[in-house]
Amino acid sequence: MTRVHTMQVGRLTVHALQTGFERLDGGAMFGVVPKPLWQRRIPADDRNRIRMGMRVLLVEHGDGLLLV
């Protein structure tokens, strides 16, 4: 399921599209922040991975569309 969040930035309309999820190593994502601190907010699985959203930006402007 794709979720869309839209905002207006000046003359641009920006859509943040949630395209899926993946699991990445929590220690690599938070670096020097101790695991007990970040795990309160984002729990890790048994392999120390956290669920991360994959998003793209679709920008509407006068000349067309831009996908970032």
C-alpha positions as CSV (number, residue, x, y, z in Angstrom):
1,M,0.0,0.0,0.0
2,T,1.4,3.4,-1.0
3,R,0.8,6.3,1.4
4,V,1.1,9.8,0.2
5,H,1.8,13.0,2.2
6,T,1.5,16.2,0.2
7,M,2.7,19.7,1.0
8,Q,3.0,23.0,-0.8
9,V,6.5,24.7,-1.0
10,G,6.1,28.0,-2.7
11,R,4.9,27.2,-6.2
12,L,5.9,23.5,-5.9
13,T,3.7,20.7,-4.8
14,V,5.7,17.9,-3.1
15,H,4.3,14.4,-2.6
16,A,6.2,12.1,-0.3
17,L,5.3,8.6,-1.4
18,Q,5.8,5.6,1.0
19,T,6.8,2.8,-1.4
20,G,7.6,0.1,1.1
21,F,9.8,-1.0,4.0
22,E,13.2,-2.7,4.6
23,R,15.1,-3.8,7.6
24,L,18.5,-2.3,8.3
25,D,21.1,-2.8,11.1
26,G,20.0,-0.5,14.0
27,G,23.6,0.0,15.2
28,A,24.7,1.2,11.8
29,M,21.7,3.6,11.5
30,F,22.2,5.2,15.0
31,G,26.0,5.1,15.2
32,V,27.3,6.2,18.6
33,V,23.8,6.4,20.2
34,P,23.5,3.5,22.7
35,K,21.1,0.8,21.8
36,P,19.0,1.1,25.0
37,L,18.2,4.7,24.0
38,W,17.1,4.1,20.4
39,Q,15.4,0.8,21.0
40,R,12.8,2.5,23.2
41,R,11.5,4.2,20.1
42,I,12.3,1.6,17.4
43,P,12.6,-1.9,18.6
44,A,15.1,-4.2,16.9
45,D,14.5,-7.8,15.8
46,D,16.6,-10.8,16.9
47,R,19.2,-9.8,14.2
48,N,19.4,-6.2,15.5
49,R,17.6,-4.8,12.4
50,I,15.0,-2.0,12.5
51,R,12.2,-1.4,10.1
52,M,12.8,1.6,7.9
53,G,10.5,3.2,5.4
54,M,11.4,3.6,1.7
55,R,10.2,6.9,0.3
56,V,10.4,8.9,-2.9
57,L,9.5,12.5,-3.5
58,L,7.3,13.5,-6.5
59,V,7.7,17.3,-7.2
60,E,5.1,19.1,-9.4
61,H,6.3,22.3,-10.9
62,G,5.5,24.5,-13.9
63,D,7.6,22.5,-16.4
64,G,6.4,19.0,-15.3
65,L,7.2,16.4,-12.7
66,L,10.5,15.5,-10.9
67,L,11.0,12.2,-9.1
68,V,13.6,12.3,-6.4
